[in-house]
């Protein structure tokens, strides 16, 4: 590695032995530094990271995973940083596009670039329903972007201008439906805890009707019809349906927290 590499890869992981190798394989030819923050994985994740020459930083597996992502970003030394998740893949065409950008004069480039993610769900690459284009800021100049680390839905904050890459980032978060349900279980718990902290979600009859029926239905209709999720066939129907159910599930967990004081675990059974 050079003393001043052009591109650092930043990841935060926890028990990602089934996905990490494919992710790192996709970027090994474009990165001269790989920084991985590991949340005390209990599987083979760390060994896989070392096999690809990554620098591994051990941390606790925090509920807000953006905290560990920012730790990885802060540890990078390159002029450019590409922040990835272990279930994402950089295609050969995207790798070439990124290489062209990080090899150019940074003073002629914007502070950050948005990448369109192409999401894989129920055996197909999704094209509608808000799943594509799923634009995220992931490539940025060192010190020009950061995660606020305040909630699970936050976007990268950028100091300066942004632009858009042409090629897609491949996202295989849910290769099987059971993985989708596992992730959904964690996200809905985090949402419930976030609502509890804000304390502004009612648990009266109006709140129950709103969060169990009205809001889930509105989200389903928006994804399936407004964003044309029906064009993705059966996977599009299921994604729209369960996206609405995320609201209802989050509300049930919120009601449980507020009414009984029992706290669900946001890390148990999470892989």
N, C-alpha and C positions, 0 to 999 in steps of 0.2 A: 504493500500500500504506500501511496505517496504521503508525504507529510501534510499536504493540503489537497485531499481528494475533492473531486468535483461534486460527487453525489453521495450523500449518506441515506441509508434506509433506516427508518425508525418504526419499531413495532412494540406493542405491549401484548403479552400472551399469558395464557393460563391453560395448562393441559391441552395443548394443541398438537400433539404428536401425529394426529391423523391428517393435518392440513399444512403444517409449517414447512415441511420439506418441499412440497410443490410450490409454495409461495417463494421460498428462497431460491429455488432452482430457476424461477422465472426472472429473477433480478440479478443473479450472480455475475452476469457479464457486463452489467452497467453500473454496479456499485463498487466503490473501493472502501466503503465502511458500512457495516451493518450493526446497528445498536438495537438490542432487544432487552426490554424490561420484562422480567418474568415474575409473576405473582405467586411464587412458591409452588410451582407445578409439581404434581406427584407422579407424573408419567415420564415419558422419554423426551419431553420437549427440550430441555436444556442440552442434552446430548446432541440432538439434531441441530440445534443452533450452533454448537461448537463445531460440528462437522462442516458447516459452511463458513467458518471463520468469524462468526459473530462475536461481538463483545456483549456479554450477558450481565445485566444488573439485576440483582435480587431485591424484590420488594414484596410487601404484603399484597394480597389480591383484594384491592379496594373495591367497594361497591360501585363507585363512579370510576369506570375504567378509563375515562379521559385523563385522570390524574396520572396514571402510569404512562399513558401515551405522551403526555407533556414531559414527563421525566425523560423518556427516550429522546424526544425532540431536543430538550435542553442539553443532552449529552453529546449530540452530534457536532462535528467539527467542520463539516464541509460547507462550501458556499451555497450548495443546493441541498434540500432535504425532500425525500419522498416518504410520506407517512403511509403505511399500509396496515391492514389487518391480516391475520394468518390465513383467512379464508378467501383472500384476494389473489389474483394472478395478473401479471403484466405480460400481455401478448408480445410477440416478436415485433409487430408493427408499432405498438405503443412504446416498447423499449427503444426502437430507433428514433421515434419522435422525441422522447425524453432526452436521449443522448445528444441530439442536435441542439436542444435548448440549453442544456447544462454546459455544452462545449462552446457556446457563444459568449460574447461580452455581456456580463450581467447588467451593465449600466444601460444596455439597449433593451432589456427584458422587463416585463412587469414583475411585481413583487411575488405573485402567486398565479397558479393555473388551476382551473377547474377540470376535473375529469368526469366523463360520463361513465357510470358503472352499469354493466349489463348483468342483471341478476338471474340466477338459475334457481328454478322452483318447480318441484314436481316433475322433473325430467325434461324441462325445456327452458330455453332462454326467453325471458319475458320481454314483451315489446310495448305493452300498454299498462293501464291501471296505475300510473304513477311510478311503476318500477323501472321505466326507461323513458327518457334519459333520467338517471338518478345522479344528478350533478353534485360532486363533492370537491372541495379544495384539498388537494393532497400534495401537490408539488409547489414548493415555495423557496424563496431565498432565505438564507439563514438569518434569523432574527426578525423576519418580516411577517410571521404568522404564528398564532398560538391558540390553544384551546382554553376557553374561559374556566372550564372545570366546575361548572355550577349545576348542570343538569344533563340528563342522558340524551337530550335532543339537540344539544347546542351545535352551532356551526363554528368553523374556524374563523377567528378574527384576523383580518389582514391590515397591515400598515402599508398602504399604497394601492396600486392598481392591480386588477386581475384580468386574466384572459382565459381562453378555452382551448383545450387540446382536442384534436380530431379523433384519435383512436380511443377505443373503449378500455376501461379497466374491468376485468372479469371478476365477478363476485359469486362465489359458490358457498354462501352461508348455510344453505339448507339442501344438501345433497339428498337427504331423505326427510320425510315428513316428521319423523320422531325428533330429529334435530331442530326443526322449526318449532315444535311444541316446547322443547327444552328451552330454547332461546326466548320464546314467548313467555314462559313461566318466569324467567328472570326479569325481563323487561317490564312485565306488568307489576311485579313486586317493587321494582325501582320506581315506577310511576306512582304506585300507591304511597310509598314512603315520601316521595316528593310532594304529593298532594297533602299529606299529613303535616309536613313542615310548613307549607303555605297556610293551611288551616282555613281555606276559603271554599271548600267543597261541601255543600249541605248533605245531611243524611236524613232529611225529612222526606215526605212522600214525593214532593216535587223533584228533589234531587235524585231519588231512586228512579222515578220515571224517566228523568232526563238522561241519566248515565247508564241505565240498564236497557232502555228501549230507544229513545229518540236519537241520542248521539251515535250509538252503534248503527242504527238504521241509516242515518244521514251519511255516515262514513261509507257504509256499504254502497249506497246509491251513488255517491260521488265517485268512488273508485270504479265501480262496475259500469256505470253509464256515462257520467261526465268525462272520465278519463279512459273510457272505452276498454275496460278490463275484459268485457265479454269477447273481445277479439282474440284473447289468449286462451279461449276454450275453457275446459274444466279447471285447469290451474288458475286461470283468471277469476273464475267464480269462487274458488276456495280461498284465494288470497284476499278478495274483497270481503268475503264473509268473515274470515278470521281477523281481518284488520278491524272490522267493527266490533267483534267479540273482545279484542284487546281492551277496548274502553270498558266494557262490562266487567271483564275479569279484573282490571285494575281497580274498578270501583268496589267490587266485592272485597278485595284485599284491603282497600282503604277503609271500608266500613268495618271490617274485622279489626283492623288496627285501632281505629278510633273507639269502637264500641267495647272491645274485650281487652285491648292492650297486648294481645298476643302478636308477636312479630314474626312473619314468615322469613325464611332465609333466602337471600338473593344470591347465595353462592353454592348452596347445597345442590348436588346433582348437576352442576354446570360443567360442561365440557367444551 
